Amino acid sequence: MKDLNVLLAGFGGQGILFMGKLIAYAGLIDGREVSWLPSYGPEMRGGTANCSVCLSDEPVCSPLVTEPDILIVMNQPSFDRFIGSVAPGGIAIIDSSLVGGKTAREDISSFYVPATALAGEKGLQGLANIILVGKMLAETRFCSLDTMRAAIEKAVPPRKQNLVAGNMRAVELGMDS
């Protein structure tokens, strides 16, 4: 499978690092080489947060993603900062509920998903991030749906396993968006 360098970005509290964990766990479950590098401002909740994830069949040389194959952004500042860094031929997945503009780039595939609004409408508050992971899964098939379920079961703490079903509904909603 093709190597994937993913950059996830938004505000602290939107589940940016959790998104990265899910993608990384999916890679590990599938036997791939993985790196997961979180980065967040000192403010944490409400401050900037981003996360680099690399999936490869070879050892990962650098965990830092500066030219992502896939960019997922959940706010306008992250869109403004990172949209220009997406590799030509890459994919940008944008929460259009929170990002007002569209990219002028024609050398990437851009998907505008109103994830925050969808999460609210479907009773999945707090799962806009997982809807966007579902869209990434639909567009890249970086893992199977069964692998994604196993990754969610691994990433969700044991005391919160009741949230697994909602996370899976969010993935499926994103896949259909």
Residue pairs with C-beta under 8 A, 6 or more apart in sequence:
1 32
1 55
1 57
1 142
3 54
3 55
3 56
3 57
3 58
3 69
4 53
4 54
4 55
4 56
4 69
4 70
4 140
4 142
5 52
5 53
5 54
5 65
5 67
5 68
5 69
5 70
5 87
6 20
6 23
6 52
6 53
6 54
6 55
6 65
6 68
6 69
6 70
6 71
6 72
6 136
7 50
7 51
7 52
7 65
7 68
7 70
7 71
7 72
7 82
7 85
8 16
8 19
8 20
8 23
8 50
8 51
8 52
8 53
8 71
8 72
8 73
9 16
9 48
9 49
9 50
9 51
9 71
9 72
9 73
9 74
9 75
9 78
9 81
9 82
10 16
10 48
10 49
10 50
10 73
10 74
10 75
10 78
10 95
10 98
10 129
11 45
11 46
11 47
11 48
11 49
11 74
11 75
12 40
12 41
12 43
12 44
12 45
12 46
12 47
12 48
12 49
13 44
13 45
13 46
13 49
14 49
14 74
14 75
14 128
14 129
15 126
15 127
15 128
15 129
15 130
16 38
16 40
16 49
16 50
16 51
16 74
16 129
17 38
17 40
17 49
17 51
18 129
18 155
19 51
19 72
19 129
19 130
19 132
19 133
20 36
20 38
20 51
20 52
20 53
21 36
21 155
22 130
22 133
22 148
22 151
22 152
22 155
23 53
23 55
23 133
23 136
23 142
23 151
24 34
24 35
24 36
24 53
24 55
25 150
25 151
25 154
25 155
26 142
26 143
26 147
26 148
26 150
26 151
27 33
27 34
27 53
27 55
27 142
27 143
28 34
29 143
29 147
29 150
29 151
29 154
30 143
30 147
32 55
32 56
32 57
33 54
33 55
33 56
33 57
33 58
33 59
33 60
34 53
34 54
34 55
34 56
34 60
35 52
35 53
35 54
35 60
35 62
35 63
36 51
36 52
36 53
36 63
37 51
37 52
37 53
37 63
37 64
37 65
38 49
38 50
38 51
39 49
39 50
39 51
39 52
40 47
40 48
40 49
40 50
41 47
41 48
41 49
48 77
48 78
50 78
50 82
52 63
52 64
52 65
52 68
53 65
54 60
54 62
54 63
54 65
55 142
66 85
67 85
67 86
67 87
68 82
68 85
68 86
68 87
68 90
69 86
69 87
69 89
69 90
69 91
70 86
70 90
70 91
70 92
70 93
70 136
70 140
71 82
71 83
71 85
71 86
71 90
71 91
71 92
71 93
72 92
72 93
72 94
72 132
72 133
72 136
73 79
73 82
73 83
73 92
73 93
73 94
73 95
73 99
74 95
74 98
74 99
74 115
74 116
74 128
74 129
74 132
75 95
75 98
75 99
76 98
76 99
76 100
76 101
79 94
79 99
79 101
79 103
83 92
83 103
83 105
84 105
86 92
86 105
86 108
87 108
88 107
88 108
89 107
89 108
90 108
90 109
91 108
91 109
91 110
91 111
91 136
91 139
91 140
92 103
92 105
92 108
92 109
92 110
92 111
93 111
93 113
93 132
93 135
93 136
93 139
94 110
94 111
94 112
94 113
95 113
95 114
95 115
95 116
95 128
95 132
96 112
96 113
96 114
96 115
97 114
97 115
97 116
97 117
97 118
97 128
98 116
99 112
102 110
102 112
103 110
109 139
111 135
111 139
111 177
113 131
113 132
113 135
113 174
113 177
115 128
115 129
115 131
115 132
115 135
115 174
115 177
116 128
118 124
118 128
118 131
118 173
118 177
119 125
119 126
119 127
119 128
119 131
119 170
122 169
122 173
124 130
124 131
124 166
124 169
124 170
124 173
127 166
127 167
127 170
130 167
130 170
130 171
130 174
131 170
131 171
131 173
131 174
131 177
132 174
133 148
133 170
133 171
133 174
134 170
134 171
134 172
134 173
134 174
134 175
134 176
134 177
135 174
135 175
135 177
136 142
136 174
137 143
137 145
137 148
137 171
137 174
137 175
138 174
138 175
138 176
138 177
143 151
145 171
148 168
148 171
149 164
149 168
152 164
152 167
152 168
152 171
153 161
153 164
156 163
156 164
156 167
